[in-house]
Amino acid sequence: MVKVRFSDAVLMGLKPRKVKYDIHDSEETGLLLRVSPQGRKTWMVDYRSPTGIKQQRAIGKFPAMRLAEARDAALLALSGVQDERTLASCEPA
């Protein structure tokens, strides 16, 4: 797992590779940016369900959703892990 201190410059500089890859935020636990081979950048939340199963959910697209918005959305999504209501509104990975 690669952890990076996210900034606009760092995020804009991420280039596509032959396979998708994830970069994790060093400041917000559970927040990551997935970069596809086509160059799409998707904000994701990485978490464990109440039953202990590791899951990921998409919460938005970069750059339409800025870094501060993604961090807020990740906090909101992770606060809803216990009741699944908040995460149900996110699209599955």
C-alpha positions, -999 to +999 in steps of 0.1 A: +000+000+000+014+034-011+006+063+012+011+098+000+003+132+014-023+143-010-022+178-026-037+191-059-003+190-075+003+154-065-031+142-076-029+160-110+005+145-116-007+108-112-004+091-146-022+060-159-004+027-160-012-006-177-032-018-147-053+002-122-036+013-090-045+029-057-028+057-038-038+061-002-040+094+016-016+097+045-038+122+064-073+106+061-075+069+070-095+050+045-094+075+017-077+065-016-076+076-052-078+048-078-062+056-112-075+035-142-055+026-173-077+050-192-067+079-168-099+081-148-093+090-111-119+078-087-121+086-050-127+055-029-132+046+007-115+015+021-132+001+052-143-031+071-180-038+073-195-045+107-191-082+100-153-077+094-153-080+056-129-056+038-148-035+013-143-004-009-169+021-022-165+049-047-175+083-034-167+105-064-145+114-094-114+136-094-111+165-103-149+170-101-147+163-064-119+182-049-095+169-022-113+187+007-147+174-005-133+139-008-120+140+028-153+152+041-172+126+021-148+099+034-154+110+070-191+109+064-190+075+047-168+060+074-190+073+102-219+054+086-200+020+085-218+008+116-253+013+103-246+009+065-270+037+057-244+062+045-224+036+026-255+024+009-257+057-009-222+052-024-216+032-055-199-002-050-164-006-062 
